[in-house]
Amino acid sequence: ICNLSMRQTFFYIPHEIAGVSVFGFGWMLLAWCLFSVGLLLWMIRRHGWSAETRSVLPMLAVVAVAICFILPILEVGSQGGPLAQLRQMFSSSKAASAAASESELPRGLPIRGYGVLMLLGVVSGVGLAAQRARRVGLNPDVIFSLAFWMFLGGIAGARAFYVIQKWDEFRRPTLAGTIGEILKFTEGGLVVYGSLIGALCAVLWFCHSRRLSALALGDLIAPSMAVGLAFGRIGCLMNGCCWGGACENPWLGITFPPSPPYLQQLHEGELLGLRLARPAEDRSREVLQVEEGSLADRAGLRAGDRVTSLRYPSIDALREALSQSSQSAPHVVLDTSRGPISFPASQLPARSRPVHPTQIYSSVNAALLAFMLWVYFPFRRRDGEVFALMLTIYPVTRFLLESIRIDEAGAMGTAFSISQLVSLGMLAVSCLLWAVLLARPKHVSFARYPGASEAAAAGAS
């Protein structure tokens, strides 16, 4: 069994340096303005005041806005920027308690493991695509410009997909409070399919504005998208999300400290030694089995008893209780047909029971897909084949991986998760795309590649 040491947070960037804020209207904005001026002067000297030079202005403006208004919201233990202050003033009681726990953390911007791995994925993917662009005769600056818009579109799509799925978790009494919760995307809460949809919209807009072939460019960046996904799934592992079901294999199973998978097992009664039936109409659950020697067994619970509710502290409170092992720690309360039963949180297991490391499975799957797409690129005979291959293989493997995961319930009245339903839809789209591609004459836009002509000829024969 692998005991995962989760690294949700690597370190904190301080809120102030020499009495001046780093974020908002502070040091980082000053540094970005100096960089922007230098970049514009360099581009004007190289290209003049051309369309290519002007194309970087939106990117520079978007980053400046993010530094001023978004990064302060993501700080913990501080009032942050204007929107952050509004979010804290009008937050619900649940958000207020979370803010109180945040105030105990170092004051500044947390650098999350999830965000770091996501950034590594972006950098690796862009570098890979730029390297291939040079080999096929495309200016790598096109890839760098595209990467920025794909990043924005991907983040927006991934967050929007997640927020729509779990709207009740983000809704607050005020608009400012709701926006504040939605913008806290560095802590997780990004959906791969939403990212893909958002990134594809950005690609279509970019290709239309630059008069480039979307299918040809899609072939070029498809391996990079898979590489980014491979890194992103390791970020999921560090964040403690996207976990799998119970694993009996001692070589594969992975355990988590107090985190979402830990809370789910606690909610299901597993960490107390219970196996519960599905909820009845009155939402009570029958005890099917009590593990010998468990907390529930020592409390006198027996098969046939009914559990009406299970109340437990937050993740942060559980972590603190387990680290201190104090009897004064918060309690887990089990309301049963025998009456309420209370357990000190310090008596709970330090880690969850073993589950399948589906994050690692998904990362390996994405890495293999990236390798396959990279190798297939010289053998393509039509623009769009590499991209279509990605849209064909990924939904199939994602559908199978979803059958191992248990973090998402069935959607739309089916036993399939929302990602499985989207996978079926994407597979149908890929079939239509293949039909369109195969009806077109054989032609590739980016053919200046060592061995490309020979590979294409061999594929045609």
Secondary structure, DSSP 8 states (H G I E B T S, - for coil): -EE----SEEEEEESEETTEESSSSSHHHHHHHHHHHHHHHHHHHHH-S-HHHHTTHHHHHHHHHIIIIIHHHH-BSS--SHHHHHHHHT--HHHHHHHHHHTTS-SEEEEEHHHHHHHHHHHHHHHHHHHHHHHTT--HHHHHHHHHHHHHHHHHHHHHHHHHHTHHHH--SSHHHHHHHHT-GGGS---HHHHHHHHHHHHHHHHHHHT--HHHHHHHHHHHHHHHHHHHHHHHHHHT-S-B-B---TTT-EE-SSSHHHHHHHHTTGGGTEEE----TTS-EEEEEE-TTSHHHHTT--TT-EEEEEE---HHHHHHHHHHT-TTS-EEEEEETTEEEEEEGGGS-SS---B--HHHHHHHHHHHHHHHHHHHGGG--BTTHHHHHHHHHHHHHHHHHHTTB-SS---TTSSS-HHHHHHHHHHHHHHHHHHHHHTS-SB-S---STTHHHHHHHHH-
